[in-house]
Amino acid sequence: MIVKTVFRMAAVLDTRLVRSGHDELEGTGLVSEKSSGGAGPAQPAGPGGTDGRARPAGAEGPEGPPIWQSSPPGSIYDYIRVASFSLGPDGRIDRWSERAAEMLGIPARYAVGKDPVTAFVPHELHEQARRTVSQILDGREWTGLVPYRTRETDEGAGEQGGQRLAEIYVMPSETVDGERAAVCLVVDVRALRGIETDIAASQAVFGQSPMGFVLFDTDLRIRRVNERFATVFGGPAAKYRGGGPHDFLPRSEADRLQAALRRVLETGDPVTEMQLVGTVPPATPVPSLPAPTISGSTSASSGSTPSVPAASIPAPATPEPPASIPAPAPAPASSSEADRRRWSVSLYRLHGASGRPIGVAALAADVTGRRRAEREAASARRNLALLNEAGARIGNSLDLETTARTLLDVAVPQFCDLASVDLYQGLLAGDEAPPGMADGSAELRRVAFASAVSDAPLATASCDVPEGEGGPVAVGAVHRYPFNSPCAGALRTAQAQIIPGREGEERAELGSVVHSTLAVPMVARDTVVGLVQFSRTKGSESFGERDTALAVELAARAAVCIDNARLYRREHERALILQRSLLPPGDPEAAGLDIACRYLPGTTATEVGGDWFDVIELPGHRTALVVGDVMGRGLRAAVAMGELRTAVRTLALLDMEPAEVLSALDEIARGLGATGGGARTTARAPRSRTAPCADRSADCSAETPRPGPGTADLSEVYLATCVYAVYDPVTRRCTFANAGHLPPILVEEGEDALLLDVPPGMPLGVGGEPFEETEVELPDGALLALYTDGLVESREHPLDEGLSAFRTALSETGRPLEDVCDHVLNALDTRHGEDDIALLMARVHGLPKDSVGDWNLAPEARSVSRARELARDQLTDWGLEALVDTTELLVSELVTNALRHGHGEIRLRLLLDRTLVCEVWDADLAQPRRRRARDTDEGGRGLQLVGLLSAGWGSRRTPRGKTVWFELALPDGDTAVPDPADALLSLF
């Protein structure tokens, strides 16, 4: 049956004859046997056409292509080996073809004239074979598998003992004499089995492959498509036969595919993963079509014969349900984008058994989803890279404007084409909750703008041109958004808003270039601090959900950094205010001293710490120099330092001795620590008794009472070191008292720097020990340095090395004092950031002798007039005649009080420096007390008069009594000297 089917298929499977459309050769018998070399069919003698005239091979008549020419390689005989022989009336072989000899391995001399049963059939099958031969000679057709023996064993055949298997088709015939004979056709079964395997593989490709399969012939016309291809493009598979790429692809893509097909057909070089883009037609129901088959004729005598698909071009398998098409990705930006599909096509050339090209095969896979996923993955990678860049760059500065500009540098042009940042003006000014923040109507200031398309500001959204203004907002401008604008809505709701372009507006020149804008509020710590706008111009993609999420993330990161910068700016300003309030303003001045000072905070984050210095003017042109260091860092140490500094100034104005000042400071420091700890202990003690903290891993600080004054909780004790010195420019002597601080350094001209031997004492806040004083005479030109440990000690430099380096740096005393300070800071390690640094330097030059008038007066009444006379003469010598009357009056009052309320010798001293100071000394310890006299009192108005006419007055204790003093400002020509007469009249 296979032999009959093969011959019925011969003409159909010959692709060359299929192209010519001549299928009528099927079963005509015009095709003769082919030799082993694949020769074409023999050309019969006789006329070649209906006109009876012979035509040469290859000539084409008017009725169609030539059919009598020799067939080139590529026919069915390239795949199937067919041989023939015939049986005579006696049942013996009378004809044996050369193909039979070649294929069966039996030469003609061993076959002709032999009984085929005896010669070739195994002995055990002789009886059955003879019955079959007799039936054939009776005129019946027969088809079947016949085992036979060869004369030699074929090692590659797989049969033992030279036994093979052939399929024979026996057709009855008659001789010239009318006797019964038979013609036998033999087919090699092994070749048929290979064809069946190939057919099964072809069926798998066409019928079961999830990929689209298209077969083009040598004219680049479609010969076959599988159901997958037909499902994607719509319609039955037969619809595409005879068509081309232009029937299912856009013109440009079809031209590309056509060129690729032609190149593959001509060169044989395959093309892999060629990307094509097209549109899918609207979905239409695809009818289930039966698989087309090629059927052969059935002999009436032998019954039906099954149809067999062709070998060279596989027939389609039975239709299966269409393979599922990948679901489309989430809704794209437009409907046209949703219809666009992308395929990956691979092309390779097909060859026949003889190697002749017979067409091009195309395998197509729908990669739309994959490409969309790749684009989304690439977009996600770009977004992640953008966020990484933002995290690395944004927040490196604590400046508001710099942070905003960095955000725009990251976003433009990687994320958008234009961008701007607006911040609430009130927050920038330090107001924590400026009015209008709740509804988005508060004033904003444009702090940054960036553009990849224009250097000039553009209106990026419909709300970016404030009402009443004719153009976009410039950088630095303060503006408001209209209440109903999208930008105000974004600020109000703290939600991002996508704003369309401005195509339909009259003022199109302001924003016609922008077609999509994202208004994103900048939220930090649940507070909206401003608004950032990202805009894209025409030609760019509109903002989508992923873009919105990325923009919100960028704005949030920038908002936190901007809020940190705002908070830092606020704290920095507060720290500067605190620092200015705790340190002497400007360059301090003192009588008999040149002062230079430096302060370096340990950390730039706080700008303040626990180190301090001070220069305090005392009565009698004396000066107190103070340097201290509160243990600890930051604002807490600064606050403690401020409290101690205030106490020092208060105690200094009482004109107490240095040791007494430190003793009082020690009491204050201990009181500060004890008061804080005691208050907390009292408040928390009941809770600790009723609700103890059972969980050891928890924070029990809120439950455990803080130590009281008697417990050693050093974290709550104010400990500080301090050195206090009082310099008298008249005597040129300086008195030191030290509370655990580093010793002062004295540098005399021509001498090495010397550490003064001042008893250190205990730090302030420890208590229990008195402080000692040391008095040192300071010659003119000497240099005195007070400092804190941050200047001379760090982890890299021990204290001894730092002190040695400090003394070496101070040895060069010939420089100006300010240069000496700078030289010291440059020579030492002052950038370690471990502790604050305070440096106070003073160069000594006492008051000249001619600037001092000092007299002793007898305790008698005439000493009053004597004092007035001495004062008048001294002021005249100094050229201060304008102060003579006032000075005489006030000196007379003070000397009179000394005579009336004091005892012992009286001393009068006038000191001239930046002001005029008059001092009256007596041996009485009672301090004068100013009181307001009644209208009826005859006396009691002396000190009131002193207070009215002088710039200041006071009294202080001395080792042998007290001193009452007053101070007058020197006349400068612009300020009038107070009239004593007016002052006297004002008292009544």
Steps between C-alpha positions, in 0.01 A plus 500: 500500500790731560621445146165607353483805725853599409426503133182697555698759697791517257371784288362695800819481706719609214518869592608596155187346348285650778618847400410427137156385604510175301372233733365289212818289491370310801452131407548550122796262478697753301770506760761229455745362750788719607849376500714509808633831388157659516434535126174654397212313336556356155357692210278290282539500126231649300326830473540739785176693477151502366617625164700184449827685469787409722640770727843508650544446871422813690283649230172638621192466295200724495309273736753520790847426628701207354431157647722285287837641606746332734409577864785658701578386857236582755218255418351225714761254383761685702326365811361155401694216336274312253590190290303273267499148363243282323376142520423290197203264452701223661548700816871550441682832476537607141602866552740640769579872499835644585344693790373165638845356478645804675235538769441130577864402460419216256658514151282424201681173424385361831141620458388464137340164437482414865197419710482803734366285781781246481771756429424774750234402754610323816424127506242516776287744293502308171151356530335836578701673229396247231132552582546875462678464163228276367236755600694772323522298183125456524464881450489644857704795627705457812693727730701397801825463683722224372814372669778399264854374505796671347803321374728701734449616856444877530667597826337840508150375433445345836354171367684175576605251237439740207124509567316824423149634479340663195152623419379371162208620291399227251279598203357227268583533130465306173753392243458543124357154491243587763662302775496618862812675633582762766695823540654551845612832657732484800553775758775510766318481836783673689463814289125498563556479876729805483233689304242416767732641768553818300126535449441470875762769567339726240160447658646600837645820355188602316228370725641508855768771509410804715694714255374631172637309198497632145639326192596715201577353159775618270274776371462624860132410501346332801447126451403402853427658839411325821199561720697710748585751229142504376369551854713808555422668169144379464326278251562140394846380407395447136433872472871579492604251230637676196539829685807690610634710789301804383176312571549495880767765583521877453679612188829596660523183705390286205777650287754413768373142523492465120862614473605262776319207334669572169841525667452170683379327182797626300780458754374227731608704803233477770352804673426468872274712719409759242268748670178590318224734615144488382140517604260221577162515323185497713427163649276283279383146566725249328304202365632153558606366165576136420858428421556501124621161377623359169302187415589235244268280292387166631490194285167329488666170544712591799267724706573839656852624546586746783619845400863583578634861535776610272861471608658813359226744613323374813123510509330675793394288791149481633412847627539547874360780710705816435788554737442775750630838400696686771275735689567863430690699753327760717328772305757699307492868435271481194277258311731501200780390730279215623452370143868500421667163524861402471625170361837336497550317167772250408551404133685206349513346157343159425668245273377191323663157524728591213605828666291723277345803680124457513402801711546691826352409838412766755448445872326790670443558871290778650743687726274796575464404863868423529600829346254682722647321799848589379399863464347497845810332640720756325277777632521351849879484470511860384274603787713308747815657360333841525405434862852381575641815345251708694596326824868558429471866399199649678567592861876546475452865584312665783418799282137526388568640154782256432281204595218620275737552207647154551152348478444670166845399376405138566156527337587707189533361238505139623139509622343814355580800281413783741471517878462757776498504881286732715534518878276672752635845570395483863700185562804657341460799730488276807124492558400144591139537379457794263137595431350343188686170516183304564323609181806544278459876468808599699781688334765290328841591370642350182840374614610301193416448134658273239424447132642289221316698231527865604720716716215737579226397745192344344154450641505127560134460598170681481552623857855625445402850393367670814196717471572857401844417360593489135765232500641196677651514847868591511749345739494687830153645444230469767157400369173324582306238306130565436281309741332288231820423309638145488818613672306640797302177507821297515622712790164471674457124465868398505424288191676516164302649211545426129431820307440491122660743258391852404417449133167679506600809695533848360844555651636194329846647472544449873453125508406360162822302499388308812244222462512327840589619850525328836435724801641313799480638855817474703403331826742461788399377843130527409546865406480644150804721454459586132417384149712357220375497141632256239403575138549322170489669162320386191658195348565338839281244670230625731539431869358167617453322828861383516621853429272636771633252755858588406430872518341462844804308620740762363297781655481319834875448514567859406235622746668325791837641400356849452321479833825386661674795339224730625526360851877526486474860388264572787718325756809660352349845538397422856845366574659813361271713714589291803868518418491877456320534832749280685822642360633855522373713213762610250854566620504558876679807630674542833709763669868413485444192284485412129250214461469235225273196520388200296221247537469178290202269560573131519229413243359709220154351569443704817748788461512525883638299785606515863817710463482872566712803566415846625655838557334700781580862581528560873509825697829682510581406135566148614410208271385145574609232252301176508536172309286196585399160368180315588540126467295373208410621153210649315213714610473353848859595576441840339200564724698406808784718379260793454373463854851494642614789283209712618582415858866591445408842365262560789760401758768704325287815516480451877877551493568177685844351523583226241495219757166620630359508146597136436360390836168664418507338152560161657191543714298606196619200294413257775165667546418465132569126498333434834186694413444316169563160648302564814195621313498197278548267792208651687271480203579138409549339836135401560470342155813292553356359824160405358591392147846348484647419159488120471635471146877527516522543123265798502596860550444557872624858500146628541439277800828525689549807721799714415769526765467781749765737624667229699550253217782521249312530172765689307275528192284751689778682688625827350878467506720772360851631517580869515790739543420851625755783489475868600754742357567846649668728242615740769694248705558268199419206717266214407324277751413143386264235639463162334222237520649190337598681181822491299753758626540835323808560286711814536745614237734787589702680238817309422395204715350159429136433569439408862219300660391701804499306824138557600348244741243311286235438764192281444261539206186701553210286619710262711518719815670440832830674428593871521670676211836673527617823342832576336618852426745557217658822383473545122756724336403719208517313172437161660255261331242311705312203347194329645356198310296180520617142462360463146790712377777282637351151535347244261511126435798540270689748721543450875473796734877534555568513126224755449627726780853481363379590149290784644793648688715475189239682292480778762874563502475733199370804689598765248184460294176693549270330745241397238774342289625312803153347548482393137851359515415291806186356341687415180794344681292274724251225411173687527291301247456179697140590589521322835451804723437872489792739497515832683808721492539834681823696464592833662808717450582712807564874496413657836373852554779760474595685817381828360151347459469435872448756779526356850482701827454430869277739701478555872164413663408866554251746357747703298588188302180560301625822351845344459346215300315745273821690440700185417231380262480840324877516449523141369216542251655823380828320439314233305313757294158406638382846605147410391480245780646717775174629650330160500805327638547757780137461605508119504841477669373738768198273563707179527768651727229651720334158533836343589554759772145468635439123480852357494816517696871490446709651227328599174650426159405674175596349162426619146553262207495604134458251223197465274299660780575704810472306827508658844546286811472595867641253752436476872549244778133434576345173382141627484381532140311815402134446415313726267157613619236745378479809724162647591414850399535618858843337555795737509756231404519156349525615141877464448499154338197597293701789365792267424267270310355788298829657393722190449495221240514253788592466861543233765699369791714201574674351794874516540731319742502811724153644450304604194519705183225720359543598135330675214574514128466782251501473123765705325368791294504430127368833374161358399353410839433780746628463853215491760449833678543456877251778570228326305575178680475672839171662414359165383543361848243742645 
